C-alpha cells in the first residue's frame, strides 16, 4: 500500500542518515523504555495503520531517533517489525482454518499476493501449502 511504502522509504532515509551520523554502539540487549513503548504499540494491534510519527510520539522521540533506536534494540526497523507481526498473525489465522484471502485482509496486508510473498520469505513455503498441512 502507499502508506506502507511511505513508512518504508522514510525509514530507509532515516537509517541512511543514522549510518552517516553514528558515533557509538549501544550495549547489545539494551532496550530503552521509549523503544519498549513503541514496540508495545505495534504489539497491541499490528493491523492498525500506524505511522512513524505515531510511534515517535508514543516513544517521545523524533522519527529519526525512533528508527535508529528501534532498529538497534529490536534488530528490525519499525516497518519490518510491523510486517513480521502481521505475518505471524496471518500464520495463526491460516493454521486455524481461515481462508487465505480473509487471513491476508484480517492480518492487515494489502492483498493475498503481498501476504504470500512475505509468508514465503519468512517460512519458506506458501500459505496454501501451510494451510493444507494444517488440515
Number of C-alpha atoms within 10 A of each C-alpha: 9 8 11 17 11 14 18 17 13 17 23 14 12 18 19 13 13 16 10 9 9 11 7 6 7 10 9 9 10 10 15 12 10 19 27 16 17 22 20 14 17 21 15 9 15 22 18 13 11 18 16 21 15 14 24 20 16 18 21 15 17 14 20 19 17 26 26 23 22 22 19 19 19 17 12 16 21 27 23 15 19 22 20 17 17 25 24 17 19 26 21 14 19 22 18 13 13 16 14 21 16 16 25 25 15 16 25 21 23 14 16 15 13 12 26 21 14 18 21 12 11 13 13 11 13 16 24 13 9 16 18 11 9 11 8
